[in-house]
Each structure stands twice: as structure tokens, then as C-alpha cells.
Amino acid sequence: MALVGNLRDLKLPNLIQLNCMERNSAKLTIEHAGKYGMIYFHEGQVVHAEFDPDIGEKALFRLLGLPEGKFKVENGVRAPMSTISTHWNNLLLEGLHQLDTMHASGEGKDRRLLEMFMSVKGVRRAAIITREGEIKKGDFQDDKEFALQALSFYEAEKISGLLKKEKSQFITLVTQSKRIILTEYDKDIIYLDIEAKYQLETILPFIEQVLI
């Protein structure tokens, strides 16, 4: 049975990541404003994309910029040709970086950054918080938890200074129910809530690439 839905509910980066991590061979069709785009997977790699008048990586990057659209995933469909050889992870990150460049103004840049973090498998929530613990950007209500996280980040920085050690790029906080990653972002802090079933060492490389 084909998987169907709308990109408003399941974002394209997540769809691509899902098919690649499950090593699917499939055809993903997207319909937006009467126009159709296709992405083909072979054994977990993106091998071809079409979005008139473009094919290959350019077509894929344009599809990543769609805010919504109906989609259908059909398993077992072979690509008519091979136009993409870049590894899916690098391809996805490059496409998201290009979108970030297009929207590289203040609030738009912050929003795109959070979208990129949310495209990383295992990230449940992402926010930009101030060093006072206030939410600067994020799709949820204010939470007293952030004040504690900001204090933890500040205390870790202070300890590094007192010990005259190089400041860590990431600070991780682990409880029975949560795994939190904090990292510096300009004058603020990136807050990432990680699903407990994912190992931090497997997620951090993806997060580092988003921050590049």
C-alpha cells in the first residue's frame, strides 16, 4: 500500500530521511499547485529527481523549498535514469543550506536553522533561547525548563573558564526521560530535545553539519 499525505504534516526532509534510513527502493511523487515532482530511491540512496523543467540535484533542491504539497510513496518503483550520485545525507544538508542562504535574513535565518535541526532524525524539539532562558524562536509555549537549561549552560562555561580549559562546543544533559543538547549560537543558545532511544554520538555529527 502506498504511503500518502501532505508535506504540511510530514516534511520532505523527514520523508527523504525515512526512505534512505530504511534503505527503500521507491518513487516519491509530490503534487503542488497542479505541478508534479518525483524523487526516486534505490536501496536507501536518492538516485534521481524531476521537477519540471529541472532534473537531478537542482530539481531536488527546488522540491525541498515547497511549503506544502500532496505526496505519495510507492515502493518497488525503479528510477528511469540516474542523475544523482551524492550521498543522501550530504545532498539533504546541501539543499537545506541553500534554502538557508535564500532566506538569510534575521528571523528567516533562525526559522530555517530550526527546520534543519528538526530534519535530523531523533530531534524532537528545537529552540533558540536567550542566556536568560527566554524562548527567542520555537514552536511551543514558554517553559520554565529553559531557564534551568540556560543556567546549566552558563555554569558549564564558568567552570571551563575557572579551570582554564577550552570551552566545549556541546553540553549534554541526560535525565531518565530526556536527552538535551545545548550549543552556543551567536549570543544565544540552541536547545535540542533528543529522543531517548537515539545515541548522542550518532546524532552529534549531523548537528555539527547543520551548524557549519
C-alpha positions in Angstrom: 0.0 0.0 0.0 1.3 3.4 -1.0 2.1 6.0 1.8 0.1 9.2 1.1 -0.1 12.5 3.0 0.8 16.2 2.8 4.1 18.0 3.3 2.4 20.2 5.9 2.2 17.2 8.2 5.3 15.3 7.2 8.1 17.5 5.9 10.1 16.5 2.8 13.5 16.2 4.6 11.9 13.8 7.0 10.4 11.7 4.1 13.7 11.5 2.4 15.5 10.6 5.6 12.9 7.9 6.4 13.2 6.2 3.0 17.0 6.4 3.0 17.5 5.1 6.5 15.1 2.2 5.8 17.1 1.5 2.6 13.9 1.7 0.4 13.7 1.5 -3.4 10.7 3.7 -4.1 9.2 6.6 -6.0 8.1 9.7 -4.1 5.6 11.8 -6.1 4.8 15.4 -4.9 1.9 17.4 -6.3 2.0 21.2 -5.7 -0.3 23.7 -7.3 -1.0 21.3 -10.2 2.7 20.6 -10.8 4.3 17.2 -10.1 7.8 16.4 -8.9 9.4 13.0 -8.4 12.2 11.7 -6.2 13.5 8.1 -6.8 15.3 6.0 -4.2 17.4 2.9 -4.8 18.5 0.8 -1.7 18.4 3.9 0.5 20.0 6.4 -1.8 18.5 9.2 -3.8 19.3 8.4 -7.4 17.0 10.7 -9.5 14.7 13.7 -9.1 12.4 15.6 -11.5 10.6 18.9 -11.2 9.9 20.5 -14.5 12.0 21.8 -16.1 14.8 20.5 -13.9 16.2 17.1 -13.2 18.8 15.8 -10.7 20.0 17.8 -7.7 18.6 21.1 -8.9 15.1 19.5 -9.1 15.5 18.1 -5.6 16.6 21.4 -4.1 13.6 23.1 -5.6 11.3 20.4 -4.1 12.8 21.0 -0.7 11.6 24.6 -0.9 8.0 23.7 -1.2 5.9 24.7 1.8 3.2 22.1 1.2 2.0 19.6 -1.3 0.4 16.2 -1.5 2.7 13.2 -1.7 2.6 9.5 -2.4 5.4 6.9 -1.8 5.3 3.8 -4.0 7.7 1.0 -3.1 9.4 -1.1 -5.7 9.4 1.5 -8.5 12.7 1.8 -10.4 14.1 5.2 -11.5 14.0 5.8 -15.2 17.6 7.1 -15.1 20.3 8.0 -12.6 21.1 11.7 -12.2 22.2 12.0 -8.6 25.3 10.3 -7.1 25.8 12.4 -4.0 25.2 10.6 -0.7 21.7 11.3 0.6 22.9 12.9 3.8 25.2 15.4 2.1 22.6 16.0 -0.5 19.9 16.9 2.1 22.2 19.1 4.0 23.3 21.0 0.9 19.7 21.5 -0.1 18.8 22.9 3.3 21.9 25.1 3.3 20.8 26.6 0.0 17.4 27.3 1.4 19.0 28.9 4.4 21.0 31.2 2.1 17.9 32.2 0.3 16.2 33.2 3.5 19.3 34.5 5.2 17.8 37.5 7.0 17.3 37.7 10.7 14.1 35.8 11.6 14.0 33.8 8.4 17.5 32.5 9.1 16.6 31.4 12.6 13.5 29.7 11.4 15.4 27.8 8.6 18.1 26.8 11.1 15.4 25.2 13.4 13.9 23.4 10.4 17.3 22.0 9.6 17.7 20.7 13.2 14.2 19.2 13.1 15.1 17.3 9.9 17.7 15.4 11.9 16.3 12.0 12.9 15.9 11.8 16.7 15.5 15.5 17.3 12.0 16.0 19.0 12.1 19.8 19.7 14.4 22.6 18.8 14.6 26.2 20.0 16.7 29.2 20.2 16.8 30.5 23.7 18.5 33.6 25.3 21.1 33.3 28.1 18.3 34.4 30.4 16.2 31.3 29.5 13.6 33.0 27.3 12.5 31.5 24.0 13.6 33.5 21.1 12.4 31.1 18.4 10.5 27.8 18.7 7.1 26.4 18.1 5.9 25.8 21.7 4.8 27.8 24.7 7.3 29.3 27.2 8.7 26.7 29.6 10.4 27.2 32.9 12.7 24.4 31.9 14.6 26.7 29.6 15.7 29.0 32.5 17.3 25.9 34.1 19.0 24.9 30.8 20.3 28.4 30.3 21.7 28.4 33.8 23.3 25.0 33.2 25.0 26.3 30.1 26.2 29.4 31.9 27.6 27.3 34.8 29.4 25.0 32.4 31.0 28.0 30.7 32.1 29.5 34.0 33.7 26.2 35.2 35.6 25.9 31.9 36.9 29.4 32.5 37.9 28.8 36.0 39.7 25.6 35.0 41.3 27.4 32.1 40.1 24.8 29.7 38.8 25.2 26.2 35.0 25.7 26.1 33.1 22.6 24.9 31.1 23.1 21.7 28.2 21.0 23.1 26.8 20.5 26.6 24.6 17.4 27.1 22.2 16.9 29.9 20.7 13.5 30.5 17.7 12.6 32.7 15.5 9.5 32.9 13.1 10.9 30.4 15.1 13.4 28.3 18.4 14.0 26.5 19.2 17.6 25.9 22.0 19.1 23.8 22.9 22.8 24.2 25.3 24.7 22.0 26.2 28.4 21.5 24.6 30.3 18.7 25.7 33.9 18.3 24.8 35.4 21.6 22.1 32.8 22.3 21.8 29.1 22.9 20.5 26.3 20.7 18.3 23.9 22.7 17.7 20.4 21.2 15.5 17.7 22.8 16.7 14.3 21.6 14.6 11.1 21.7 15.9 8.8 24.4 16.3 5.8 22.1 18.9 7.6 19.9 22.6 7.6 20.9 24.1 11.1 21.2 27.2 10.1 19.3 25.2 9.1 16.2 23.3 12.4 16.2 26.0 14.9 17.0 27.8 14.6 13.6 24.5 15.6 11.9 24.0 18.5 14.3 27.6 19.7 13.6 27.0 19.7 9.9 23.9 21.9 10.4 26.0 24.4 12.3 28.7 24.6 9.6 
